[in-house]
């Protein structure tokens, strides 16, 4: 009876090789780490049309731009960071119906974003939605993600959010991103740098020169991680394609250790206009 048993074993083994695999698709286990001083462009309100800028990284909107756009950038040896709001509800996003009323706090006070509402970042439902967004980023081939509005603790959020909540949430986002082969950066939120920096690949900062707080973000460059830094020298009311004058450029670009920051000057709405230091 030895031969038939052996034969059955071989037959079963062969059949198993014909079955579709149920194993998850492997992800890239090497997380991209950009260097200090990496050049970049950030363009959020519309689909990217200019992929020929002399920059190494594009930070673009996760929902507006799709896989072919990202493939085009990769073909030109550019890296791609995909932006989404991780801390606010945006009523115009395609997944907005997944949010529950109890997930939401107060509206943002800025006039440009007054339709957005702070999110309860401790909500399992909110985290499920963010997991889906990270899945989309991985599917589209993003090299990393730029999760915005993780500093609800520093705003009148209506949810009682604390720095501790943001630390825990950012670390959760980092773990989820890494499990999908995605790099991740900390957006603003300077108060929680020391508790999260070891799990971040970069910082994205807005207006540290204007606010005289760029040294708060220096720990990133000290760890060999870039600070992707944005200044808005034209203010909130101007959004044209004219360059800024030398005085405004100096105010935006000259501060302690400024040569180590990846500084760009942008219009407040983060359209395609870009001026480097």
C-alpha contacts under 8 A as a table, 3 or more apart, distances in Angstrom:
res1	aa1	res2	aa2	distance
1	X	4	X	5.72
1	X	5	X	6.56
2	X	5	X	5.41
2	X	6	X	6.24
3	X	6	X	5.14
3	X	7	X	6.07
4	X	7	X	4.91
4	X	8	X	6.12
5	X	8	X	5.15
5	X	9	X	6.24
6	X	9	X	5.06
6	X	10	X	6.32
7	X	10	X	5.17
7	X	11	X	6.21
8	X	11	X	5.02
8	X	12	X	6.16
9	X	12	X	5.24
9	X	13	X	6.15
10	X	13	X	5.07
10	X	14	X	6.19
11	X	14	X	5.16
11	X	15	X	6.27
12	X	15	X	5.06
12	X	16	X	6.18
13	X	16	X	5.22
13	X	17	X	6.61
14	X	17	X	5.35
14	X	18	X	6.88
15	X	18	X	5.24
15	X	19	X	6.83
16	X	19	X	5.35
17	X	20	X	7.97
27	X	179	X	7.48
27	X	180	X	5.68
27	X	181	X	5.46
28	X	31	X	7.19
28	X	180	X	7.17
28	X	181	X	4.65
28	X	182	X	7.99
29	X	178	X	7.96
29	X	179	X	7.97
29	X	181	X	5.56
30	X	181	X	6.80
31	X	178	X	7.03
31	X	181	X	5.84
31	X	182	X	6.18
31	X	183	X	5.57
32	X	143	X	6.79
32	X	144	X	7.54
32	X	182	X	7.44
32	X	183	X	5.75
32	X	201	X	7.79
33	X	183	X	7.22
33	X	201	X	5.70
33	X	202	X	7.98
33	X	225	X	7.49
34	X	38	X	6.60
34	X	201	X	7.25
34	X	202	X	7.64
34	X	225	X	6.74
34	X	226	X	6.79
35	X	38	X	5.77
35	X	224	X	6.36
35	X	225	X	5.83
35	X	226	X	5.92
36	X	221	X	6.10
36	X	224	X	5.71
36	X	225	X	5.27
36	X	226	X	4.11
36	X	227	X	7.26
36	X	260	X	6.50
36	X	261	X	7.24
36	X	262	X	7.62
37	X	226	X	6.00
37	X	227	X	7.79
37	X	259	X	7.85
37	X	260	X	5.73
37	X	261	X	5.89
37	X	262	X	5.12
38	X	56	X	6.53
38	X	57	X	7.44
38	X	226	X	6.70
38	X	262	X	6.17
39	X	55	X	5.04
39	X	56	X	5.29
39	X	57	X	6.34
39	X	262	X	6.06
40	X	55	X	5.02
40	X	56	X	5.67
40	X	57	X	4.53
40	X	58	X	5.70
40	X	59	X	7.46
40	X	228	X	7.60
40	X	262	X	7.35
40	X	264	X	7.84
41	X	55	X	6.70
41	X	57	X	6.40
41	X	58	X	5.00
41	X	59	X	6.18
41	X	264	X	7.62
41	X	274	X	7.28
42	X	58	X	5.83
42	X	59	X	4.51
42	X	60	X	6.06
42	X	270	X	6.76
42	X	271	X	7.91
42	X	272	X	7.57
43	X	46	X	7.27
43	X	48	X	7.06
43	X	58	X	7.70
43	X	59	X	6.41
43	X	60	X	5.41
43	X	61	X	7.41
43	X	270	X	5.40
43	X	271	X	5.17
43	X	272	X	5.40
44	X	47	X	7.55
44	X	59	X	7.68
44	X	60	X	5.36
44	X	61	X	5.11
44	X	83	X	7.74
44	X	269	X	7.91
44	X	270	X	5.81
44	X	271	X	6.26
45	X	61	X	7.43
45	X	269	X	7.14
45	X	270	X	6.77
45	X	271	X	6.07
46	X	61	X	7.95
46	X	64	X	6.77
46	X	271	X	7.26
47	X	61	X	7.72
47	X	64	X	5.52
47	X	65	X	5.60
48	X	51	X	7.26
48	X	60	X	7.30
48	X	65	X	6.89
48	X	69	X	7.55
50	X	53	X	6.86
51	X	72	X	7.77
51	X	73	X	6.32
55	X	58	X	7.53
55	X	78	X	7.58
56	X	77	X	7.65
56	X	78	X	5.22
56	X	79	X	6.33
57	X	78	X	5.56
57	X	79	X	4.74
57	X	80	X	5.75
57	X	81	X	7.25
58	X	78	X	7.16
58	X	79	X	6.39
58	X	80	X	5.04
58	X	81	X	6.09
59	X	80	X	6.01
59	X	81	X	4.53
59	X	82	X	5.79
59	X	83	X	6.55
59	X	146	X	7.69
60	X	65	X	7.17
60	X	80	X	7.35
60	X	81	X	6.32
60	X	82	X	5.22
60	X	83	X	5.71
61	X	64	X	5.62
61	X	65	X	6.08
61	X	82	X	5.57
61	X	83	X	4.71
61	X	84	X	6.47
62	X	65	X	5.86
62	X	66	X	7.44
62	X	82	X	4.89
62	X	83	X	5.31
62	X	84	X	6.00
62	X	136	X	7.96
62	X	137	X	6.72
63	X	66	X	7.13
63	X	84	X	7.86
63	X	93	X	7.69
65	X	69	X	6.26
65	X	70	X	7.55
66	X	69	X	5.64
66	X	70	X	6.63
66	X	140	X	6.32
67	X	70	X	5.09
67	X	71	X	6.00
67	X	139	X	7.76
67	X	140	X	4.43
67	X	141	X	6.59
68	X	71	X	4.95
68	X	72	X	6.12
69	X	72	X	5.12
69	X	73	X	6.45
70	X	73	X	5.09
70	X	74	X	6.20
70	X	80	X	6.82
70	X	140	X	7.04
70	X	141	X	6.66
70	X	142	X	6.95
71	X	74	X	5.04
71	X	75	X	6.12
71	X	141	X	7.44
72	X	75	X	5.08
72	X	76	X	6.56
73	X	76	X	5.12
73	X	77	X	6.49
73	X	78	X	5.20
73	X	79	X	7.05
73	X	80	X	7.38
74	X	77	X	4.88
74	X	78	X	5.10
74	X	79	X	6.33
74	X	80	X	7.74
75	X	78	X	7.40
79	X	142	X	7.88
79	X	143	X	6.23
80	X	142	X	5.42
80	X	143	X	5.32
80	X	144	X	6.63
81	X	142	X	5.96
81	X	143	X	5.87
81	X	144	X	4.68
81	X	145	X	5.04
81	X	146	X	6.34
82	X	137	X	6.73
82	X	142	X	6.06
82	X	143	X	7.83
82	X	144	X	6.27
82	X	145	X	4.66
82	X	146	X	5.84
83	X	145	X	5.81
83	X	146	X	4.55
83	X	147	X	6.01
83	X	148	X	7.30
84	X	145	X	7.65
84	X	146	X	6.37
84	X	147	X	5.26
84	X	148	X	6.18
85	X	88	X	5.87
85	X	89	X	7.69
85	X	90	X	7.96
85	X	147	X	5.41
85	X	148	X	4.50
85	X	149	X	6.04
86	X	130	X	6.76
86	X	147	X	5.11
86	X	148	X	5.48
86	X	149	X	6.10
86	X	150	X	6.45
87	X	118	X	6.06
87	X	119	X	5.32
87	X	120	X	7.68
87	X	121	X	6.57
87	X	147	X	7.93
87	X	148	X	6.54
87	X	149	X	4.69
87	X	150	X	5.23
87	X	151	X	7.73
87	X	152	X	7.01
88	X	116	X	6.06
88	X	117	X	5.27
88	X	118	X	4.44
88	X	119	X	5.02
88	X	149	X	6.46
89	X	96	X	7.27
89	X	99	X	7.75
89	X	104	X	7.19
89	X	116	X	5.31
89	X	117	X	5.06
89	X	118	X	6.27
89	X	119	X	6.18
90	X	93	X	5.87
90	X	96	X	6.74
90	X	115	X	7.07
90	X	116	X	5.01
90	X	117	X	7.13
91	X	96	X	5.61
91	X	115	X	7.16
91	X	116	X	6.91
92	X	96	X	6.87
93	X	96	X	5.33
94	X	97	X	7.77
95	X	98	X	5.77
95	X	99	X	7.88
95	X	129	X	7.95
96	X	99	X	5.88
97	X	100	X	7.69
98	X	129	X	7.30
99	X	103	X	6.48
99	X	125	X	7.20
99	X	126	X	6.85
99	X	129	X	7.95
100	X	103	X	5.23
100	X	104	X	7.24
100	X	125	X	7.92
101	X	104	X	5.61
102	X	105	X	7.83
103	X	119	X	5.70
103	X	120	X	5.19
103	X	123	X	6.53
103	X	125	X	7.70
103	X	126	X	6.92
104	X	117	X	6.14
104	X	118	X	5.79
104	X	119	X	4.70
104	X	120	X	6.02
104	X	159	X	7.85
105	X	117	X	5.91
105	X	118	X	5.05
105	X	119	X	5.98
105	X	120	X	7.08
105	X	157	X	5.79
105	X	158	X	4.89
105	X	159	X	5.50
106	X	117	X	5.37
106	X	118	X	5.80
106	X	156	X	7.26
106	X	157	X	5.28
106	X	158	X	5.11
106	X	159	X	7.74
107	X	114	X	5.87
107	X	115	X	6.45
107	X	116	X	5.57
107	X	117	X	4.08
107	X	118	X	6.33
107	X	157	X	7.54
108	X	111	X	7.98
108	X	113	X	6.21
108	X	114	X	5.05
108	X	115	X	7.20
108	X	116	X	5.81
108	X	117	X	5.68
108	X	118	X	6.85
108	X	157	X	7.73
109	X	113	X	7.39
109	X	114	X	5.80
110	X	113	X	5.53
110	X	114	X	5.74
111	X	114	X	5.13
113	X	116	X	5.61
114	X	117	X	7.66
117	X	157	X	8.00
118	X	152	X	6.87
118	X	157	X	5.62
118	X	158	X	7.75
118	X	159	X	7.96
119	X	126	X	7.54
119	X	159	X	7.93
120	X	123	X	5.55
120	X	126	X	7.17
120	X	159	X	6.56
120	X	161	X	7.55
121	X	126	X	6.41
121	X	127	X	7.06
121	X	165	X	7.41
121	X	166	X	7.63
121	X	169	X	6.58
122	X	126	X	7.52
122	X	127	X	7.52
122	X	165	X	7.17
122	X	169	X	7.30
123	X	126	X	5.20
123	X	127	X	6.35
124	X	127	X	5.10
124	X	128	X	6.11
125	X	128	X	5.03
125	X	129	X	6.37
126	X	129	X	5.18
126	X	130	X	6.30
127	X	130	X	4.95
127	X	131	X	6.06
128	X	131	X	5.04
128	X	132	X	6.43
129	X	132	X	5.10
129	X	133	X	6.40
130	X	133	X	4.90
130	X	134	X	6.25
131	X	134	X	5.09
131	X	135	X	6.22
131	X	176	X	7.16
132	X	135	X	4.87
132	X	136	X	6.28
133	X	136	X	5.00
133	X	137	X	6.28
134	X	137	X	4.93
134	X	138	X	6.20
134	X	145	X	7.97
134	X	176	X	7.63
134	X	177	X	6.50
134	X	180	X	7.67
135	X	138	X	5.16
135	X	139	X	6.10
135	X	180	X	7.42
136	X	139	X	5.00
136	X	140	X	6.06
137	X	140	X	5.24
137	X	141	X	6.33
137	X	142	X	5.34
137	X	144	X	7.87
137	X	145	X	7.40
138	X	141	X	5.19
138	X	142	X	5.84
138	X	143	X	7.87
138	X	180	X	6.28
138	X	181	X	7.35
138	X	182	X	6.88
139	X	142	X	7.72
142	X	145	X	7.21
142	X	182	X	7.23
143	X	181	X	7.85
143	X	182	X	5.63
143	X	183	X	6.28
144	X	177	X	7.96
144	X	182	X	4.67
144	X	183	X	4.10
144	X	184	X	5.30
144	X	185	X	7.96
145	X	177	X	7.84
145	X	182	X	6.87
145	X	183	X	6.34
145	X	184	X	5.02
145	X	185	X	6.86
146	X	184	X	6.29
146	X	185	X	5.84
146	X	186	X	7.37
146	X	187	X	6.92
146	X	204	X	7.72
147	X	150	X	7.27
147	X	184	X	7.84
147	X	185	X	7.44
147	X	186	X	7.42
147	X	187	X	6.70
148	X	187	X	5.67
149	X	152	X	6.50
149	X	187	X	7.13
150	X	166	X	6.17
150	X	170	X	7.27
150	X	187	X	7.01
150	X	189	X	6.85
151	X	154	X	5.65
151	X	155	X	7.33
151	X	163	X	7.74
151	X	166	X	6.64
151	X	188	X	7.39
151	X	189	X	5.21
152	X	155	X	5.24
152	X	156	X	7.52
152	X	157	X	6.01
152	X	161	X	6.39
152	X	162	X	7.66
152	X	166	X	7.58
153	X	156	X	7.67
153	X	157	X	7.17
153	X	160	X	7.54
153	X	161	X	4.97
153	X	162	X	4.67
153	X	163	X	5.59
153	X	165	X	8.00
153	X	166	X	7.22
157	X	160	X	6.84
157	X	161	X	7.02
158	X	161	X	7.92
161	X	165	X	6.19
161	X	166	X	7.65
162	X	165	X	5.13
162	X	166	X	6.57
163	X	166	X	5.08
163	X	167	X	6.16
163	X	191	X	7.79
163	X	192	X	6.98
164	X	167	X	5.10
164	X	168	X	6.22
165	X	168	X	5.29
165	X	169	X	6.10
166	X	169	X	4.96
166	X	170	X	5.91
166	X	192	X	7.88
167	X	170	X	5.25
167	X	171	X	6.14
167	X	192	X	6.43
167	X	195	X	6.76
167	X	196	X	6.64
168	X	171	X	5.24
168	X	172	X	6.15
169	X	172	X	4.97
169	X	173	X	6.15
170	X	173	X	4.98
170	X	174	X	6.13
170	X	186	X	7.80
170	X	196	X	7.23
171	X	174	X	4.98
171	X	175	X	6.23
171	X	196	X	6.59
171	X	199	X	7.04
172	X	175	X	5.16
172	X	176	X	6.20
173	X	176	X	5.10
173	X	177	X	5.95
174	X	177	X	5.10
174	X	178	X	6.00
174	X	183	X	7.90
174	X	184	X	6.33
174	X	199	X	6.35
174	X	200	X	7.08
175	X	178	X	5.19
175	X	179	X	6.20
176	X	179	X	5.22
176	X	180	X	6.69
177	X	180	X	5.30
177	X	181	X	6.47
177	X	182	X	4.92
177	X	183	X	6.52
177	X	184	X	6.79
178	X	181	X	4.95
178	X	182	X	5.17
178	X	183	X	6.36
178	X	184	X	7.94
179	X	182	X	7.41
183	X	200	X	7.59
183	X	201	X	6.25
184	X	200	X	5.70
184	X	201	X	5.73
184	X	202	X	7.04
185	X	200	X	5.10
185	X	201	X	5.46
185	X	202	X	4.62
185	X	203	X	5.12
185	X	204	X	6.59
186	X	189	X	7.15
186	X	193	X	7.89
186	X	197	X	7.83
186	X	200	X	6.40
186	X	202	X	6.55
186	X	203	X	4.83
186	X	204	X	6.13
187	X	203	X	5.97
187	X	204	X	4.76
187	X	205	X	5.98
188	X	203	X	7.18
188	X	204	X	6.13
188	X	205	X	4.80
188	X	206	X	6.61
189	X	192	X	5.96
189	X	193	X	7.05
190	X	193	X	5.38
190	X	216	X	6.33
190	X	217	X	6.70
191	X	194	X	7.71
192	X	195	X	5.48
192	X	196	X	6.37
193	X	196	X	5.31
193	X	197	X	5.34
193	X	217	X	7.68
194	X	197	X	5.80
195	X	198	X	7.69
196	X	199	X	5.70
196	X	200	X	6.65
197	X	200	X	5.05
197	X	201	X	7.81
197	X	220	X	7.16
200	X	203	X	7.53
201	X	225	X	6.08
201	X	226	X	7.77
202	X	220	X	6.72
202	X	225	X	5.21
202	X	226	X	5.15
202	X	227	X	5.89
202	X	228	X	7.34
203	X	217	X	7.58
203	X	220	X	6.93
203	X	225	X	7.74
203	X	226	X	6.50
203	X	227	X	4.71
203	X	228	X	5.98
203	X	229	X	7.98
204	X	227	X	5.86
204	X	228	X	4.68
204	X	229	X	5.88
204	X	230	X	7.84
205	X	208	X	6.72
205	X	227	X	6.88
205	X	228	X	6.20
205	X	229	X	4.83
205	X	230	X	6.18
206	X	229	X	5.95
206	X	230	X	4.80
206	X	231	X	6.06
207	X	210	X	5.16
207	X	211	X	6.13
207	X	229	X	7.41
207	X	230	X	5.96
207	X	231	X	4.80
207	X	232	X	6.95
208	X	211	X	4.98
208	X	212	X	5.69
208	X	213	X	4.97
208	X	214	X	4.76
208	X	229	X	7.75
208	X	231	X	7.65
209	X	212	X	4.94
209	X	213	X	6.45
209	X	214	X	5.94
209	X	231	X	7.28
209	X	251	X	7.22
209	X	252	X	5.90
209	X	253	X	7.51
209	X	254	X	7.93
209	X	255	X	6.74
210	X	213	X	8.00
210	X	231	X	7.45
210	X	251	X	7.46
210	X	252	X	6.93
211	X	214	X	7.94
213	X	216	X	5.57
213	X	217	X	7.67
214	X	217	X	5.49
214	X	218	X	6.75
214	X	255	X	7.66
214	X	256	X	7.68
215	X	218	X	4.95
215	X	219	X	7.99
215	X	256	X	7.31
216	X	219	X	7.26
217	X	220	X	6.05
217	X	221	X	7.83
217	X	227	X	7.27
218	X	221	X	5.47
218	X	222	X	6.30
218	X	257	X	7.96
219	X	222	X	4.87
219	X	223	X	6.27
220	X	223	X	5.20
220	X	224	X	6.47
220	X	225	X	5.00
220	X	226	X	6.33
220	X	227	X	6.61
221	X	224	X	4.83
221	X	225	X	4.91
221	X	226	X	5.60
221	X	227	X	6.77
221	X	260	X	6.84
221	X	261	X	7.68
222	X	225	X	7.27
226	X	260	X	7.79
226	X	261	X	6.65
226	X	262	X	6.83
227	X	260	X	7.98
227	X	261	X	5.34
227	X	262	X	5.86
228	X	261	X	6.66
228	X	262	X	4.90
228	X	263	X	6.29
229	X	261	X	6.51
229	X	262	X	5.60
229	X	263	X	4.54
229	X	264	X	6.30
230	X	263	X	5.76
230	X	264	X	5.15
230	X	265	X	5.83
230	X	266	X	6.74
231	X	252	X	5.95
231	X	263	X	7.43
231	X	264	X	6.45
231	X	265	X	4.95
231	X	266	X	6.29
232	X	235	X	5.72
232	X	236	X	7.86
232	X	252	X	7.92
232	X	265	X	5.82
232	X	266	X	5.34
232	X	267	X	5.76
232	X	268	X	5.77
233	X	244	X	7.26
233	X	248	X	6.01
233	X	249	X	7.36
233	X	252	X	6.67
233	X	265	X	6.79
233	X	266	X	7.48
233	X	267	X	7.76
234	X	237	X	7.47
234	X	238	X	5.79
234	X	239	X	7.52
234	X	244	X	7.28
234	X	267	X	6.68
234	X	268	X	7.83
235	X	238	X	6.33
235	X	267	X	7.65
235	X	268	X	6.82
236	X	239	X	7.87
236	X	267	X	7.88
236	X	268	X	5.81
238	X	267	X	7.24
239	X	267	X	5.34
239	X	268	X	7.05
239	X	269	X	7.35
240	X	267	X	7.44
240	X	273	X	7.62
241	X	273	X	5.69
243	X	275	X	6.79
244	X	248	X	6.22
244	X	249	X	6.34
245	X	248	X	5.58
245	X	249	X	6.19
246	X	249	X	4.95
246	X	250	X	6.04
247	X	250	X	5.11
247	X	251	X	6.35
248	X	251	X	5.09
248	X	252	X	6.26
249	X	252	X	5.16
249	X	253	X	5.92
249	X	277	X	6.89
250	X	253	X	5.19
250	X	254	X	5.45
251	X	254	X	6.00
251	X	255	X	8.00
252	X	265	X	7.39
253	X	258	X	6.61
253	X	263	X	6.89
253	X	277	X	5.78
254	X	258	X	5.83
255	X	258	X	5.12
257	X	260	X	5.66
257	X	261	X	7.25
258	X	261	X	5.31
258	X	263	X	7.97
259	X	262	X	7.88
263	X	276	X	6.83
263	X	277	X	6.66
264	X	274	X	6.76
264	X	275	X	6.04
264	X	276	X	4.96
264	X	277	X	6.58
265	X	274	X	5.96
265	X	275	X	5.08
265	X	276	X	6.10
265	X	277	X	7.50
266	X	270	X	6.03
266	X	271	X	7.64
266	X	273	X	6.20
266	X	274	X	5.35
266	X	275	X	6.71
267	X	270	X	5.36
267	X	271	X	6.58
267	X	273	X	6.66
267	X	274	X	7.79
268	X	271	X	7.97
270	X	273	X	7.52
